[in-house]
């Protein structure tokens, strides 16, 4: 079942194209990563899904309900953590957590207490004195303490230290075990890589790449480094090989993973000393798109 | 509709929880001032003759412009006098409070980003505005009741229970009107500063225009919604229909606010911000130019406010003249005239109001670095090779320029109004002298807020309390015959009432000296204390 379904979703601010004909589908139990450079339309998309912005064209459905018209009933089943958490300056963190979770109608004081301890938050301090990281913790605890089915997280770890980041990842994995759905926007590609099953890359308001991370890798060339006793000839004849750098018996090239078998056959006779193949990292995927047509 | 307003009550509870201290102080001030002044009234006038003389004095166009038209002059009992002189003041104060109540929970929260979190909860699109409106109505009812019962407890001569309640309800209705207009402006602009600016602008504009309308232009008087509420004629006729009219206006404004809120996007306004420049102008690349650029909107806005204020009051002078010709008898009854024309007496009062208004802008300007500090924006500046007092000296210079511009604009406006309406206008330099006479007291206020902000950012707010106090003492104090000590502890109390009195050299030198002392201490403290952000 699709938890989030966007079809031809578009949003324009005057002449500025914030989001253009975006299609997106997040299934139940997915940990879905969402990445893209600054100003690509990520926040706009999240706000459209939350029904706090209205689409100019297309439709966004969450739990099979229209995100704008049924915002209230959708929000009863989701938890949201914004990238830049702002809280009421004259209330304590503990109060804010209680207030935020109370809207979803559950009393999770035990869970809240556990989370406060694991995330090491002082809930008695006024929010005005919290640092960015601590405000983030407040929002995260409020989110994890709720019984939501869908978690929309907008760069949730941007103010956290590495230790807290790891704690966060553990909690996300626990959510996955409970078959909850997570929609995660992140700048930290390593985080997306470890956590997410599926990824979408957005750029200038359009989704330019989307799918399971392992499928995306197949789309991109694998980098191969070979050292052999004899120089290898005719490498360019193997399908999909590109970027060949040769220096004597040392070769570096890019090849689609589908054709690695052909490459291995070709080099078999050249007395290979070492063979290194590196699948593309998300960062490389990302940078490729980022740098394209610039 | 139910979904649009979902969770309104929990949000109302949060709003109350967050704001209760501030609201209780506000309620105390609005109710307390009205009731306290009413309680002082019997001390001022004893005989019916005195009250009758007062009624005639109040029909003076200058008084009508400031306090509203006189109702029930034929039977000007104590309660009628109190209603006549105080109700407009209570209304404006309540309207201002309404703006503070509404802006904080609407555009302020939206601009801060707090609303984004709220809107991701099971909360209707209109719930924050609905909760704020409920809060506004509750506060308004509380103020209406407390003021009504408070006035009833004092029971001035001629006061009825119904009259006292009408006074309270009229005040409450003004509160709703101010809040409703603010709710509408909160849909228009993306930032809270301009929402508050527009709201106060409209309230001040209504106040000034209704003055002109009531003095000389009946149609204009009837075009001002705030003025409708004045037509309840509290303690005299106690009409209900103006309340209905005023509330109808507020409801229409609120409905449009709700409509706009339902259709617009979060964190957007209907007035779109324009695209700016890609690089800084050469002029803005040094501390002084940078601060001028930051403060330019404030400098321009307050110059315009001073000009408008000057013109508005100046335009009343012509009517003073005709009034005096028709009723030369009352000159003898008015205090403090002693051979001076009524115009000169009025000039002394009006310049004081202009000066107090004109110092608000410069006080904000000199406090700018402290404001920036509270918003965590000084770090990127002071992390560079810039000394703290480099900035402070420059905001001080800009504030002094601000004082000069504002007084000049106020004086020019006043003179323009005087020249265009009076047959024998007061001389230009007399007007300018009377206005600039206040520059020393204003400089003192600048030094004072600089001192407070430099000691600790949180306490600079007390400079505003001090300014409000000064205004109160001088504006209402003259009606109440307060002991002189009240006037003594505000710099504005030491300024000579030019042109009736001559320039007070000694007081001016002392104020200048004290201001310089405060500035010196301020700079020393600001250089050595911890910055909070």
Interface residues (C-beta under 8 A of the other chain):
Chain A: X13 X14 X47 X50 X51 X52 X53 X54 X70 X71 X72 X73 X75 X76 X78 X80 X82 X84 X85 X86 X87 X88 X90 X91 X99 X100 X102 X103 X104 X139 X152
Chain B: X3 X6 X7 X10 X14 X17 X18 X112 X113 X114 X116 X117 X119 X120 X121 X122 X123 X124 X125 X263 X265 X266 X268 X272
